Amino acid sequence: MLSDADRKKAADILMLAEKERKQAVQLSKTWPDLTLEDSYAISTEVAKRKIAAGARLIGHKVGLTSKAMQRSSQIDEPDYGHLLDTMMIPDGAKVPHENFCLPRVEVELAFVLGKRLTGPGIGLADVLRATEYVIPSLEIVDARIQDPRKIVDTVADNGAAAGIVMGGRPVGPMEVDLRWVGGIMYRNSEIEETGVAAGVLGHPAMGVAWLANKLGAHGVPLEAGHIVLAGSFTRVVFARKGDTLHGDFGPLGGIAVQFV
């Protein structure tokens, strides 16, 4: 367990890495005793500093929702990070590649809540009742910490959350069977990854339920109007300078972002 002073030093390191677009040495090397509790405290500290500087909390992201990813990360549950309004990117936007250390893109579904969700005890039906609509999204993830990273490094780095692109056709949570929403990730018209949303804990709403219960145990609700990125159902695709990344969600439409 780290001291408050060391947690603040770790937050300083992450903020500098993001500002300079230069990956930092793994926090787990600097502090070998770093725990998951420390990591969440560090990511929260960074979020609080950004909010104090004018950013606004708009929701959360859920990561590591597949069993394979959990095994590879030596963890037995998903992880989460904070979403800020400064991360929002319009569909079809051109974003400078130099704004990131090592950008990658994932296909996800975003749940926009119409009602507050407070755990513990939240299940699938609770999430569906509380959701106003679900909309296709791309998450840009960016590691501000060098490889090889441990799970404590990734969690401290806010789950590598860096950007959110939302678009396509929003649907009510009961209008379609969300398990079978498919996503095809193209890079410059070439298919790189495919998947279906059932890859997220069997149903993407279960990622939201896990988050509500995880945060609820600490007295933190998921607020009405907030966005929850429920977890990727494809592997990440690296974005090189000049690449256009396009997510095709079939009947729910498509969204894209170009790195320039």
C-alpha positions, 0 to 999 in steps of 0.5 A: 500500500502506498502513502498518499504522498506516493499516490500523488507522485504517481499521479504527477507522473501520469499527468506529465506523460499525457502532457508530453505524449511520452510514455513513463516508466511502469509505476509497478517498477517504481513502486513494486508494492503497488496494489489495485487499491492504490491504482484506483486511488491514483486514477481518481486523483488524476480525474479530480485534478482534471475536473478541478481544471475545468473538465466534467465527469460524463461517465465511466468505461469498463475494460477487461470484460473477456475471460481471456483478457482477465487471465492474461492480466492475472485478474479475475474481474473487469476494471474501470476508468473515468470518462471526461467531456474532454475525451469526446471526439465527433464522428468523422473527426480528424485528430492529430496522431501526436495528441497520443503516445500510442493510440489504439481503437476498440469497438464498443457499445455505449449505454446512456443512462436515463436513471441513476443506478446504485449498487450493490445488487444491480443485475441485467434487468436493472440496467435495461430499465435504467438505460435511456438508449444504447449507441455505437462507439469507438474508444481510443485507448492510449498507454501513458506507461511503457510495456510490459504493463501490469494490471496495476499500471493499466488501472492507475492509467485510467484503463488507458482511456483517451477518447470516445467517438459515438454515432450511428443509430441509437436504440432502446435497450429492448429494441434489439437483442444487444448480445448479437450486435456485431462490430467490424473494425476497418483500418483504411478499408481493410477488416482488422477485427470482428466480434459480437457484443455477447463477448462482453460478459455474455451481455454488454449490459452486464458490464454496466451492472458490474460497474454499478456494483463495484462503485456502489460498494464505495457509495458511488452511483452511476448518474442519470445522463452518464455514459458507460462504455460497456467493454470492447468486443474486439481486440484493439487496432493500432492507429498509425498516422494517416489511418482511418479507423471505421467501426461498422455496426450493421443496422446500427450504422457506422462511425469513424475517426482519422489520425492525421 
